[in-house]
Amino acid sequence: MQNVVFTQLSIPEVRQLLRQELEQFFTDRPFVSSTSTLPIEDLYTRQETAQKLKISLPTLDDYTRRGIIRGCRVGRRVLYRPEWGGPV
């Protein structure tokens, strides 16, 4: 990125420069969706995930908190995708 001096630019010129930089920033990076493509019915509950992994709920909570297994918060619930919860 090049250095830009804003002292001689008008507000519309600054806006245009920022717009161009943001467009370039987002076009250079691939889009990664943060939303799940699975329907909520295909997600596992905490109990189902713990059963499949043969671990207790406190252990599952600990693994989730430590980032070993990723949970997906849906409202007040934490659900798990099949590939996050181990073999199906």
PDB file of N, CA, C and O in Angstrom:
ATOM      1  N   MET A   1       0.854  -1.175   0.000  1.00  0.00           N
ATOM      2  CA  MET A   1       0.000   0.000   0.000  1.00  0.00           C
ATOM      3  C   MET A   1       0.896   1.233   0.000  1.00  0.00           C
ATOM      4  O   MET A   1       1.917   1.270   0.688  1.00  0.00           O
ATOM      5  N   GLN A   2       0.519   2.212  -0.754  1.00  0.00           N
ATOM      6  CA  GLN A   2       1.320   3.425  -0.823  1.00  0.00           C
ATOM      7  C   GLN A   2       0.877   4.424   0.238  1.00  0.00           C
ATOM      8  O   GLN A   2      -0.263   4.390   0.699  1.00  0.00           O
ATOM      9  N   ASN A   3       1.773   5.297   0.612  1.00  0.00           N
ATOM     10  CA  ASN A   3       1.455   6.330   1.592  1.00  0.00           C
ATOM     11  C   ASN A   3       0.693   7.450   0.910  1.00  0.00           C
ATOM     12  O   ASN A   3       1.004   7.831  -0.218  1.00  0.00           O
ATOM     13  N   VAL A   4      -0.311   7.974   1.606  1.00  0.00           N
ATOM     14  CA  VAL A   4      -1.124   9.055   1.076  1.00  0.00           C
ATOM     15  C   VAL A   4      -1.119  10.189   2.088  1.00  0.00           C
ATOM     16  O   VAL A   4      -1.298   9.964   3.285  1.00  0.00           O
ATOM     17  N   VAL A   5      -0.918  11.389   1.609  1.00  0.00           N
ATOM     18  CA  VAL A   5      -0.955  12.569   2.457  1.00  0.00           C
ATOM     19  C   VAL A   5      -2.331  13.202   2.280  1.00  0.00           C
ATOM     20  O   VAL A   5      -2.724  13.537   1.162  1.00  0.00           O
ATOM     21  N   PHE A   6      -3.063  13.366   3.378  1.00  0.00           N
ATOM     22  CA  PHE A   6      -4.437  13.851   3.323  1.00  0.00           C
ATOM     23  C   PHE A   6      -4.561  15.369   3.451  1.00  0.00           C
ATOM     24  O   PHE A   6      -5.677  15.886   3.413  1.00  0.00           O
ATOM     25  N   THR A   7      -3.494  16.074   3.595  1.00  0.00           N
ATOM     26  CA  THR A   7      -3.600  17.504   3.870  1.00  0.00           C
ATOM     27  C   THR A   7      -4.178  18.294   2.698  1.00  0.00           C
ATOM     28  O   THR A   7      -4.810  19.327   2.916  1.00  0.00           O
ATOM     29  N   GLN A   8      -3.979  17.839   1.467  1.00  0.00           N
ATOM     30  CA  GLN A   8      -4.445  18.588   0.310  1.00  0.00           C
ATOM     31  C   GLN A   8      -5.677  17.971  -0.352  1.00  0.00           C
ATOM     32  O   GLN A   8      -6.019  18.332  -1.478  1.00  0.00           O
ATOM     33  N   LEU A   9      -6.339  17.051   0.330  1.00  0.00           N
ATOM     34  CA  LEU A   9      -7.487  16.371  -0.263  1.00  0.00           C
ATOM     35  C   LEU A   9      -8.785  16.856   0.352  1.00  0.00           C
ATOM     36  O   LEU A   9      -8.859  17.152   1.545  1.00  0.00           O
ATOM     37  N   SER A  10      -9.787  16.928  -0.475  1.00  0.00           N
ATOM     38  CA  SER A  10     -11.119  17.280   0.029  1.00  0.00           C
ATOM     39  C   SER A  10     -11.774  16.020   0.602  1.00  0.00           C
ATOM     40  O   SER A  10     -11.292  14.908   0.389  1.00  0.00           O
ATOM     41  N   ILE A  11     -12.858  16.206   1.320  1.00  0.00           N
ATOM     42  CA  ILE A  11     -13.580  15.079   1.918  1.00  0.00           C
ATOM     43  C   ILE A  11     -14.042  14.089   0.842  1.00  0.00           C
ATOM     44  O   ILE A  11     -13.854  12.888   1.033  1.00  0.00           O
ATOM     45  N   PRO A  12     -14.630  14.520  -0.267  1.00  0.00           N
ATOM     46  CA  PRO A  12     -15.018  13.548  -1.301  1.00  0.00           C
ATOM     47  C   PRO A  12     -13.817  12.774  -1.864  1.00  0.00           C
ATOM     48  O   PRO A  12     -13.943  11.592  -2.185  1.00  0.00           O
ATOM     49  N   GLU A  13     -12.670  13.422  -1.985  1.00  0.00           N
ATOM     50  CA  GLU A  13     -11.480  12.735  -2.478  1.00  0.00           C
ATOM     51  C   GLU A  13     -10.997  11.681  -1.479  1.00  0.00           C
ATOM     52  O   GLU A  13     -10.571  10.597  -1.878  1.00  0.00           O
ATOM     53  N   VAL A  14     -11.061  11.992  -0.198  1.00  0.00           N
ATOM     54  CA  VAL A  14     -10.680  11.035   0.837  1.00  0.00           C
ATOM     55  C   VAL A  14     -11.629   9.842   0.804  1.00  0.00           C
ATOM     56  O   VAL A  14     -11.194   8.693   0.888  1.00  0.00           O
ATOM     57  N   ARG A  15     -12.918  10.114   0.683  1.00  0.00           N
ATOM     58  CA  ARG A  15     -13.903   9.035   0.600  1.00  0.00           C
ATOM     59  C   ARG A  15     -13.627   8.128  -0.598  1.00  0.00           C
ATOM     60  O   ARG A  15     -13.684   6.904  -0.484  1.00  0.00           O
ATOM     61  N   GLN A  16     -13.330   8.731  -1.732  1.00  0.00           N
ATOM     62  CA  GLN A  16     -13.052   7.961  -2.936  1.00  0.00           C
ATOM     63  C   GLN A  16     -11.806   7.095  -2.761  1.00  0.00           C
ATOM     64  O   GLN A  16     -11.798   5.932  -3.166  1.00  0.00           O
ATOM     65  N   LEU A  17     -10.762   7.649  -2.164  1.00  0.00           N
ATOM     66  CA  LEU A  17      -9.549   6.868  -1.909  1.00  0.00           C
ATOM     67  C   LEU A  17      -9.822   5.686  -0.970  1.00  0.00           C
ATOM     68  O   LEU A  17      -9.361   4.570  -1.209  1.00  0.00           O
ATOM     69  N   LEU A  18     -10.569   5.949   0.087  1.00  0.00           N
ATOM     70  CA  LEU A  18     -10.905   4.881   1.021  1.00  0.00           C
ATOM     71  C   LEU A  18     -11.756   3.809   0.347  1.00  0.00           C
ATOM     72  O   LEU A  18     -11.537   2.616   0.558  1.00  0.00           O
ATOM     73  N   ARG A  19     -12.707   4.222  -0.448  1.00  0.00           N
ATOM     74  CA  ARG A  19     -13.567   3.285  -1.169  1.00  0.00           C
ATOM     75  C   ARG A  19     -12.721   2.391  -2.079  1.00  0.00           C
ATOM     76  O   ARG A  19     -12.906   1.174  -2.109  1.00  0.00           O
ATOM     77  N   GLN A  20     -11.792   3.005  -2.821  1.00  0.00           N
ATOM     78  CA  GLN A  20     -10.935   2.229  -3.719  1.00  0.00           C
ATOM     79  C   GLN A  20     -10.063   1.237  -2.945  1.00  0.00           C
ATOM     80  O   GLN A  20      -9.913   0.089  -3.361  1.00  0.00           O
ATOM     81  N   GLU A  21      -9.498   1.672  -1.838  1.00  0.00           N
ATOM     82  CA  GLU A  21      -8.649   0.789  -1.033  1.00  0.00           C
ATOM     83  C   GLU A  21      -9.446  -0.374  -0.455  1.00  0.00           C
ATOM     84  O   GLU A  21      -8.975  -1.511  -0.448  1.00  0.00           O
ATOM     85  N   LEU A  22     -10.655  -0.088   0.033  1.00  0.00           N
ATOM     86  CA  LEU A  22     -11.488  -1.152   0.591  1.00  0.00           C
ATOM     87  C   LEU A  22     -11.916  -2.144  -0.486  1.00  0.00           C
ATOM     88  O   LEU A  22     -11.905  -3.353  -0.255  1.00  0.00           O
ATOM     89  N   GLU A  23     -12.291  -1.641  -1.655  1.00  0.00           N
ATOM     90  CA  GLU A  23     -12.659  -2.538  -2.751  1.00  0.00           C
ATOM     91  C   GLU A  23     -11.491  -3.435  -3.124  1.00  0.00           C
ATOM     92  O   GLU A  23     -11.673  -4.634  -3.332  1.00  0.00           O
ATOM     93  N   GLN A  24     -10.307  -2.876  -3.211  1.00  0.00           N
ATOM     94  CA  GLN A  24      -9.120  -3.653  -3.546  1.00  0.00           C
ATOM     95  C   GLN A  24      -8.821  -4.683  -2.465  1.00  0.00           C
ATOM     96  O   GLN A  24      -8.474  -5.826  -2.765  1.00  0.00           O
ATOM     97  N   PHE A  25      -8.954  -4.279  -1.223  1.00  0.00           N
ATOM     98  CA  PHE A  25      -8.708  -5.182  -0.102  1.00  0.00           C
ATOM     99  C   PHE A  25      -9.618  -6.403  -0.171  1.00  0.00           C
ATOM    100  O   PHE A  25      -9.156  -7.532  -0.010  1.00  0.00           O
ATOM    101  N   PHE A  26     -10.918  -6.181  -0.411  1.00  0.00           N
ATOM    102  CA  PHE A  26     -11.866  -7.284  -0.412  1.00  0.00           C
ATOM    103  C   PHE A  26     -11.832  -8.104  -1.695  1.00  0.00           C
ATOM    104  O   PHE A  26     -12.181  -9.284  -1.658  1.00  0.00           O
ATOM    105  N   THR A  27     -11.431  -7.540  -2.814  1.00  0.00           N
ATOM    106  CA  THR A  27     -11.333  -8.327  -4.037  1.00  0.00           C
ATOM    107  C   THR A  27     -10.085  -9.195  -4.045  1.00  0.00           C
ATOM    108  O   THR A  27     -10.057 -10.217  -4.731  1.00  0.00           O
ATOM    109  N   ASP A  28      -9.054  -8.815  -3.300  1.00  0.00           N
ATOM    110  CA  ASP A  28      -7.826  -9.605  -3.239  1.00  0.00           C
ATOM    111  C   ASP A  28      -7.946 -10.824  -2.330  1.00  0.00           C
ATOM    112  O   ASP A  28      -7.095 -11.712  -2.386  1.00  0.00           O
ATOM    113  N   ARG A  29      -8.968 -10.888  -1.506  1.00  0.00           N
ATOM    114  CA  ARG A  29      -9.111 -11.981  -0.562  1.00  0.00           C
ATOM    115  C   ARG A  29     -10.334 -12.814  -0.900  1.00  0.00           C
ATOM    116  O   ARG A  29     -11.388 -12.269  -1.227  1.00  0.00           O
ATOM    117  N   PRO A  30     -10.201 -14.146  -0.821  1.00  0.00           N
ATOM    118  CA  PRO A  30     -11.357 -15.000  -1.109  1.00  0.00           C
ATOM    119  C   PRO A  30     -12.403 -14.866  -0.018  1.00  0.00           C
ATOM    120  O   PRO A  30     -12.081 -14.630   1.146  1.00  0.00           O
ATOM    121  N   PHE A  31     -13.638 -15.018  -0.404  1.00  0.00           N
ATOM    122  CA  PHE A  31     -14.742 -14.925   0.540  1.00  0.00           C
ATOM    123  C   PHE A  31     -14.863 -16.232   1.297  1.00  0.00           C
ATOM    124  O   PHE A  31     -14.897 -17.305   0.694  1.00  0.00           O
ATOM    125  N   VAL A  32     -14.930 -16.147   2.617  1.00  0.00           N
ATOM    126  CA  VAL A  32     -15.150 -17.319   3.451  1.00  0.00           C
ATOM    127  C   VAL A  32     -16.404 -17.057   4.258  1.00  0.00           C
ATOM    128  O   VAL A  32     -16.460 -16.112   5.045  1.00  0.00           O
ATOM    129  N   SER A  33     -17.386 -17.874   4.065  1.00  0.00           N
ATOM    130  CA  SER A  33     -18.645 -17.706   4.773  1.00  0.00           C
ATOM    131  C   SER A  33     -18.495 -18.165   6.214  1.00  0.00           C
ATOM    132  O   SER A  33     -17.916 -19.219   6.478  1.00  0.00           O
ATOM    133  N   SER A  34     -19.008 -17.388   7.132  1.00  0.00           N
ATOM    134  CA  SER A  34     -18.959 -17.776   8.536  1.00  0.00           C
ATOM    135  C   SER A  34     -20.229 -18.497   8.953  1.00  0.00           C
ATOM    136  O   SER A  34     -20.339 -18.951  10.092  1.00  0.00           O
ATOM    137  N   THR A  35     -21.182 -18.605   8.050  1.00  0.00           N
ATOM    138  CA  THR A  35     -22.413 -19.287   8.390  1.00  0.00           C
ATOM    139  C   THR A  35     -22.340 -20.731   7.955  1.00  0.00           C
ATOM    140  O   THR A  35     -21.673 -21.066   6.976  1.00  0.00           O
ATOM    141  N   SER A  36     -23.009 -21.558   8.668  1.00  0.00           N
ATOM    142  CA  SER A  36     -23.022 -22.978   8.362  1.00  0.00           C
ATOM    143  C   SER A  36     -23.914 -23.246   7.165  1.00  0.00           C
ATOM    144  O   SER A  36     -24.972 -22.634   7.019  1.00  0.00           O
ATOM    145  N   THR A  37     -23.483 -24.167   6.308  1.00  0.00           N
ATOM    146  CA  THR A  37     -24.309 -24.562   5.180  1.00  0.00           C
ATOM    147  C   THR A  37     -25.202 -25.729   5.548  1.00  0.00           C
ATOM    148  O   THR A  37     -26.079 -26.111   4.774  1.00  0.00           O
ATOM    149  N   LEU A  38     -24.983 -26.300   6.731  1.00  0.00           N
ATOM    150  CA  LEU A  38     -25.810 -27.403   7.181  1.00  0.00           C
ATOM    151  C   LEU A  38     -27.087 -26.876   7.818  1.00  0.00           C
ATOM    152  O   LEU A  38     -27.056 -25.875   8.533  1.00  0.00           O
ATOM    153  N   PRO A  39     -28.208 -27.540   7.565  1.00  0.00           N
ATOM    154  CA  PRO A  39     -29.419 -27.175   8.307  1.00  0.00           C
ATOM    155  C   PRO A  39     -29.232 -27.494   9.782  1.00  0.00           C
ATOM    156  O   PRO A  39     -28.446 -28.371  10.140  1.00  0.00           O
ATOM    157  N   ILE A  40     -29.938 -26.796  10.616  1.00  0.00           N
ATOM    158  CA  ILE A  40     -29.772 -26.977  12.065  1.00  0.00           C
ATOM    159  C   ILE A  40     -30.084 -28.410  12.479  1.00  0.00           C
ATOM    160  O   ILE A  40     -29.566 -28.886  13.490  1.00  0.00           O
ATOM    161  N   GLU A  41     -30.926 -29.104  11.710  1.00  0.00           N
ATOM    162  CA  GLU A  41     -31.257 -30.487  12.042  1.00  0.00           C
ATOM    163  C   GLU A  41     -30.047 -31.410  11.892  1.00  0.00           C
ATOM    164  O   GLU A  41     -30.007 -32.473  12.511  1.00  0.00           O
ATOM    165  N   ASP A  42     -29.061 -31.019  11.082  1.00  0.00           N
ATOM    166  CA  ASP A  42     -27.869 -31.845  10.863  1.00  0.00           C
ATOM    167  C   ASP A  42     -26.761 -31.576  11.877  1.00  0.00           C
ATOM    168  O   ASP A  42     -25.715 -32.225  11.834  1.00  0.00           O
ATOM    169  N   LEU A  43     -26.974 -30.633  12.781  1.00  0.00           N
ATOM    170  CA  LEU A  43     -25.988 -30.338  13.815  1.00  0.00           C
ATOM    171  C   LEU A  43     -26.273 -31.205  15.034  1.00  0.00           C
ATOM    172  O   LEU A  43     -27.423 -31.546  15.312  1.00  0.00           O
ATOM    173  N   TYR A  44     -25.210 -31.559  15.758  1.00  0.00           N
ATOM    174  CA  TYR A  44     -25.342 -32.386  16.952  1.00  0.00           C
ATOM    175  C   TYR A  44     -25.446 -31.529  18.198  1.00  0.00           C
ATOM    176  O   TYR A  44     -24.814 -30.477  18.300  1.00  0.00           O
ATOM    177  N   THR A  45     -26.250 -31.990  19.146  1.00  0.00           N
ATOM    178  CA  THR A  45     -26.331 -31.322  20.442  1.00  0.00           C
ATOM    179  C   THR A  45     -25.091 -31.695  21.252  1.00  0.00           C
ATOM    180  O   THR A  45     -24.294 -32.537  20.839  1.00  0.00           O
ATOM    181  N   ARG A  46     -24.944 -31.064  22.395  1.00  0.00           N
ATOM    182  CA  ARG A  46     -23.824 -31.392  23.277  1.00  0.00           C
ATOM    183  C   ARG A  46     -23.889 -32.851  23.708  1.00  0.00           C
ATOM    184  O   ARG A  46     -22.874 -33.548  23.724  1.00  0.00           O
ATOM    185  N   GLN A  47     -25.092 -33.309  24.058  1.00  0.00           N
ATOM    186  CA  GLN A  47     -25.253 -34.678  24.514  1.00  0.00           C
ATOM    187  C   GLN A  47     -24.896 -35.671  23.408  1.00  0.00           C
ATOM    188  O   GLN A  47     -24.198 -36.652  23.661  1.00  0.00           O
ATOM    189  N   GLU A  48     -25.372 -35.424  22.180  1.00  0.00           N
ATOM    190  CA  GLU A  48     -25.078 -36.317  21.064  1.00  0.00           C
ATOM    191  C   GLU A  48     -23.580 -36.352  20.757  1.00  0.00           C
ATOM    192  O   GLU A  48     -23.013 -37.414  20.500  1.00  0.00           O
ATOM    193  N   THR A  49     -22.951 -35.179  20.788  1.00  0.00           N
ATOM    194  CA  THR A  49     -21.514 -35.103  20.498  1.00  0.00           C
ATOM    195  C   THR A  49     -20.720 -35.844  21.558  1.00  0.00           C
ATOM    196  O   THR A  49     -19.801 -36.595  21.233  1.00  0.00           O
ATOM    197  N   ALA A  50     -21.065 -35.640  22.824  1.00  0.00           N
ATOM    198  CA  ALA A  50     -20.362 -36.333  23.911  1.00  0.00           C
ATOM    199  C   ALA A  50     -20.535 -37.845  23.782  1.00  0.00           C
ATOM    200  O   ALA A  50     -19.585 -38.594  24.009  1.00  0.00           O
ATOM    201  N   GLN A  51     -21.734 -38.302  23.422  1.00  0.00           N
ATOM    202  CA  GLN A  51     -21.964 -39.737  23.244  1.00  0.00           C
ATOM    203  C   GLN A  51     -21.120 -40.284  22.097  1.00  0.00           C
ATOM    204  O   GLN A  51     -20.496 -41.336  22.241  1.00  0.00           O
ATOM    205  N   LYS A  52     -21.090 -39.586  20.959  1.00  0.00           N
ATOM    206  CA  LYS A  52     -20.326 -40.055  19.795  1.00  0.00           C
ATOM    207  C   LYS A  52     -18.828 -40.124  20.098  1.00  0.00           C
ATOM    208  O   LYS A  52     -18.133 -41.028  19.634  1.00  0.00           O
ATOM    209  N   LEU A  53     -18.343 -39.166  20.875  1.00  0.00           N
ATOM    210  CA  LEU A  53     -16.920 -39.144  21.213  1.00  0.00           C
ATOM    211  C   LEU A  53     -16.599 -39.984  22.444  1.00  0.00           C
ATOM    212  O   LEU A  53     -15.433 -40.187  22.783  1.00  0.00           O
ATOM    213  N   LYS A  54     -17.652 -40.472  23.113  1.00  0.00           N
ATOM    214  CA  LYS A  54     -17.488 -41.268  24.337  1.00  0.00           C
ATOM    215  C   LYS A  54     -16.728 -40.491  25.407  1.00  0.00           C
ATOM    216  O   LYS A  54     -15.786 -40.995  26.020  1.00  0.00           O
ATOM    217  N   ILE A  55     -17.164 -39.248  25.614  1.00  0.00           N
ATOM    218  CA  ILE A  55     -16.598 -38.399  26.660  1.00  0.00           C
ATOM    219  C   ILE A  55     -17.748 -37.800  27.465  1.00  0.00           C
ATOM    220  O   ILE A  55     -18.900 -37.840  27.033  1.00  0.00           O
ATOM    221  N   SER A  56     -17.438 -37.254  28.617  1.00  0.00           N
ATOM    222  CA  SER A  56     -18.472 -36.643  29.459  1.00  0.00           C
ATOM    223  C   SER A  56     -18.764 -35.220  28.973  1.00  0.00           C
ATOM    224  O   SER A  56     -17.980 -34.636  28.225  1.00  0.00           O
ATOM    225  N   LEU A  57     -19.899 -34.674  29.408  1.00  0.00           N
ATOM    226  CA  LEU A  57     -20.246 -33.289  29.054  1.00  0.00           C
ATOM    227  C   LEU A  57     -19.229 -32.283  29.591  1.00  0.00           C
ATOM    228  O   LEU A  57     -18.870 -31.353  28.869  1.00  0.00           O
ATOM    229  N   PRO A  58     -18.744 -32.433  30.847  1.00  0.00           N
ATOM    230  CA  PRO A  58     -17.710 -31.492  31.304  1.00  0.00           C
ATOM    231  C   PRO A  58     -16.438 -31.553  30.447  1.00  0.00           C
ATOM    232  O   PRO A  58     -15.806 -30.525  30.205  1.00  0.00           O
ATOM    233  N   THR A  59     -16.060 -32.761  29.985  1.00  0.00           N
ATOM    234  CA  THR A  59     -14.886 -32.879  29.125  1.00  0.00           C
ATOM    235  C   THR A  59     -15.144 -32.201  27.790  1.00  0.00           C
ATOM    236  O   THR A  59     -14.266 -31.515  27.268  1.00  0.00           O
ATOM    237  N   LEU A  60     -16.343 -32.384  27.225  1.00  0.00           N
ATOM    238  CA  LEU A  60     -16.694 -31.715  25.973  1.00  0.00           C
ATOM    239  C   LEU A  60     -16.645 -30.203  26.141  1.00  0.00           C
ATOM    240  O   LEU A  60     -16.133 -29.497  25.272  1.00  0.00           O
ATOM    241  N   ASP A  61     -17.174 -29.702  27.253  1.00  0.00           N
ATOM    242  CA  ASP A  61     -17.124 -28.261  27.521  1.00  0.00           C
ATOM    243  C   ASP A  61     -15.677 -27.773  27.608  1.00  0.00           C
ATOM    244  O   ASP A  61     -15.340 -26.710  27.088  1.00  0.00           O
ATOM    245  N   ASP A  62     -14.829 -28.560  28.271  1.00  0.00           N
ATOM    246  CA  ASP A  62     -13.418 -28.200  28.397  1.00  0.00           C
ATOM    247  C   ASP A  62     -12.740 -28.190  27.027  1.00  0.00           C
ATOM    248  O   ASP A  62     -11.994 -27.261  26.714  1.00  0.00           O
ATOM    249  N   TYR A  63     -12.991 -29.214  26.209  1.00  0.00           N
ATOM    250  CA  TYR A  63     -12.403 -29.278  24.867  1.00  0.00           C
ATOM    251  C   TYR A  63     -12.874 -28.103  24.009  1.00  0.00           C
ATOM    252  O   TYR A  63     -12.103 -27.542  23.231  1.00  0.00           O
ATOM    253  N   THR A  64     -14.146 -27.740  24.160  1.00  0.00           N
ATOM    254  CA  THR A  64     -14.680 -26.613  23.395  1.00  0.00           C
ATOM    255  C   THR A  64     -14.027 -25.315  23.843  1.00  0.00           C
ATOM    256  O   THR A  64     -13.644 -24.493  23.010  1.00  0.00           O
ATOM    257  N   ARG A  65     -13.900 -25.129  25.126  1.00  0.00           N
ATOM    258  CA  ARG A  65     -13.298 -23.916  25.676  1.00  0.00           C
ATOM    259  C   ARG A  65     -11.829 -23.794  25.259  1.00  0.00           C
ATOM    260  O   ARG A  65     -11.346 -22.692  24.995  1.00  0.00           O
ATOM    261  N   ARG A  66     -11.111 -24.940  25.200  1.00  0.00           N
ATOM    262  CA  ARG A  66      -9.702 -24.936  24.824  1.00  0.00           C
ATOM    263  C   ARG A  66      -9.490 -24.918  23.312  1.00  0.00           C
ATOM    264  O   ARG A  66      -8.356 -24.780  22.854  1.00  0.00           O
ATOM    265  N   GLY A  67     -10.560 -25.055  22.532  1.00  0.00           N
ATOM    266  CA  GLY A  67     -10.446 -24.988  21.085  1.00  0.00           C
ATOM    267  C   GLY A  67     -10.105 -26.309  20.419  1.00  0.00           C
ATOM    268  O   GLY A  67      -9.813 -26.339  19.224  1.00  0.00           O
ATOM    269  N   ILE A  68     -10.138 -27.396  21.169  1.00  0.00           N
ATOM    270  CA  ILE A  68      -9.867 -28.714  20.593  1.00  0.00           C
ATOM    271  C   ILE A  68     -11.028 -29.118  19.688  1.00  0.00           C
ATOM    272  O   ILE A  68     -10.825 -29.695  18.619  1.00  0.00           O
ATOM    273  N   ILE A  69     -12.233 -28.812  20.124  1.00  0.00           N
ATOM    274  CA  ILE A  69     -13.447 -29.041  19.337  1.00  0.00           C
ATOM    275  C   ILE A  69     -14.160 -27.702  19.235  1.00  0.00           C
ATOM    276  O   ILE A  69     -14.288 -26.983  20.226  1.00  0.00           O
ATOM    277  N   ARG A  70     -14.622 -27.369  18.035  1.00  0.00           N
ATOM    278  CA  ARG A  70     -15.311 -26.092  17.854  1.00  0.00           C
ATOM    279  C   ARG A  70     -16.821 -26.274  17.958  1.00  0.00           C
ATOM    280  O   ARG A  70     -17.404 -27.133  17.296  1.00  0.00           O
ATOM    281  N   GLY A  71     -17.428 -25.473  18.781  1.00  0.00           N
ATOM    282  CA  GLY A  71     -18.874 -25.462  18.913  1.00  0.00           C
ATOM    283  C   GLY A  71     -19.441 -24.289  18.133  1.00  0.00           C
ATOM    284  O   GLY A  71     -18.744 -23.312  17.861  1.00  0.00           O
ATOM    285  N   CYS A  72     -20.692 -24.396  17.784  1.00  0.00           N
ATOM    286  CA  CYS A  72     -21.382 -23.345  17.037  1.00  0.00           C
ATOM    287  C   CYS A  72     -22.557 -22.876  17.887  1.00  0.00           C
ATOM    288  O   CYS A  72     -23.474 -23.649  18.162  1.00  0.00           O
ATOM    289  N   ARG A  73     -22.533 -21.619  18.301  1.00  0.00           N
ATOM    290  CA  ARG A  73     -23.599 -21.109  19.149  1.00  0.00           C
ATOM    291  C   ARG A  73     -24.812 -20.767  18.290  1.00  0.00           C
ATOM    292  O   ARG A  73     -24.722 -19.973  17.353  1.00  0.00           O
ATOM    293  N   VAL A  74     -25.946 -21.377  18.625  1.00  0.00           N
ATOM    294  CA  VAL A  74     -27.219 -21.102  17.962  1.00  0.00           C
ATOM    295  C   VAL A  74     -28.188 -20.695  19.056  1.00  0.00           C
ATOM    296  O   VAL A  74     -28.723 -21.536  19.778  1.00  0.00           O
ATOM    297  N   GLY A  75     -28.405 -19.390  19.167  1.00  0.00           N
ATOM    298  CA  GLY A  75     -29.203 -18.890  20.283  1.00  0.00           C
ATOM    299  C   GLY A  75     -28.460 -19.140  21.578  1.00  0.00           C
ATOM    300  O   GLY A  75     -27.313 -18.720  21.733  1.00  0.00           O
ATOM    301  N   ARG A  76     -29.107 -19.824  22.510  1.00  0.00           N
ATOM    302  CA  ARG A  76     -28.463 -20.138  23.786  1.00  0.00           C
ATOM    303  C   ARG A  76     -27.789 -21.501  23.767  1.00  0.00           C
ATOM    304  O   ARG A  76     -27.120 -21.877  24.730  1.00  0.00           O
ATOM    305  N   ARG A  77     -27.962 -22.243  22.680  1.00  0.00           N
ATOM    306  CA  ARG A  77     -27.427 -23.601  22.593  1.00  0.00           C
ATOM    307  C   ARG A  77     -26.069 -23.613  21.902  1.00  0.00           C
ATOM    308  O   ARG A  77     -25.758 -22.748  21.082  1.00  0.00           O
ATOM    309  N   VAL A  78     -25.281 -24.604  22.251  1.00  0.00           N
ATOM    310  CA  VAL A  78     -24.022 -24.858  21.541  1.00  0.00           C
ATOM    311  C   VAL A  78     -24.226 -26.154  20.786  1.00  0.00           C
ATOM    312  O   VAL A  78     -24.512 -27.193  21.382  1.00  0.00           O
ATOM    313  N   LEU A  79     -24.077 -26.091  19.460  1.00  0.00           N
ATOM    314  CA  LEU A  79     -24.239 -27.264  18.616  1.00  0.00           C
ATOM    315  C   LEU A  79     -22.918 -27.554  17.919  1.00  0.00           C
ATOM    316  O   LEU A  79     -22.043 -26.692  17.837  1.00  0.00           O
ATOM    317  N   TYR A  80     -22.785 -28.777  17.418  1.00  0.00           N
ATOM    318  CA  TYR A  80     -21.538 -29.212  16.807  1.00  0.00           C
ATOM    319  C   TYR A  80     -21.812 -29.798  15.430  1.00  0.00           C
ATOM    320  O   TYR A  80     -22.765 -30.551  15.234  1.00  0.00           O
ATOM    321  N   ARG A  81     -20.954 -29.434  14.479  1.00  0.00           N
ATOM    322  CA  ARG A  81     -21.037 -30.012  13.147  1.00  0.00           C
ATOM    323  C   ARG A  81     -20.465 -31.417  13.206  1.00  0.00           C
ATOM    324  O   ARG A  81     -19.616 -31.697  14.052  1.00  0.00           O
ATOM    325  N   PRO A  82     -20.910 -32.308  12.325  1.00  0.00           N
ATOM    326  CA  PRO A  82     -20.403 -33.692  12.369  1.00  0.00           C
ATOM    327  C   PRO A  82     -18.890 -33.777  12.264  1.00  0.00           C
ATOM    328  O   PRO A  82     -18.272 -34.564  12.980  1.00  0.00           O
ATOM    329  N   GLU A  83     -18.270 -32.977  11.378  1.00  0.00           N
ATOM    330  CA  GLU A  83     -16.817 -33.056  11.218  1.00  0.00           C
ATOM    331  C   GLU A  83     -16.080 -32.456  12.400  1.00  0.00           C
ATOM    332  O   GLU A  83     -14.901 -32.751  12.594  1.00  0.00           O
ATOM    333  N   TRP A  84     -16.742 -31.617  13.203  1.00  0.00           N
ATOM    334  CA  TRP A  84     -16.100 -31.055  14.395  1.00  0.00           C
ATOM    335  C   TRP A  84     -16.173 -32.021  15.559  1.00  0.00           C
ATOM    336  O   TRP A  84     -15.322 -32.004  16.448  1.00  0.00           O
ATOM    337  N   GLY A  85     -17.176 -32.848  15.551  1.00  0.00           N
ATOM    338  CA  GLY A  85     -17.405 -33.719  16.704  1.00  0.00           C
ATOM    339  C   GLY A  85     -16.796 -35.092  16.581  1.00  0.00           C
ATOM    340  O   GLY A  85     -17.096 -35.977  17.382  1.00  0.00           O
ATOM    341  N   GLY A  86     -15.962 -35.284  15.608  1.00  0.00           N
ATOM    342  CA  GLY A  86     -15.316 -36.586  15.480  1.00  0.00           C
ATOM    343  C   GLY A  86     -16.009 -37.469  14.470  1.00  0.00           C
ATOM    344  O   GLY A  86     -16.875 -36.994  13.736  1.00  0.00           O
ATOM    345  N   PRO A  87     -15.655 -38.741  14.412  1.00  0.00           N
ATOM    346  CA  PRO A  87     -16.202 -39.638  13.403  1.00  0.00           C
ATOM    347  C   PRO A  87     -17.683 -39.861  13.602  1.00  0.00           C
ATOM    348  O   PRO A  87     -18.177 -39.913  14.728  1.00  0.00           O
ATOM    349  N   VAL A  88     -18.379 -39.991  12.494  1.00  0.00           N
ATOM    350  CA  VAL A  88     -19.837 -40.205  12.541  1.00  0.00           C
ATOM    351  C   VAL A  88     -20.129 -41.644  12.203  1.00  0.00           C
ATOM    352  O   VAL A  88     -21.292 -42.049  12.182  1.00  0.00           O
TER     353      VAL A  88
END
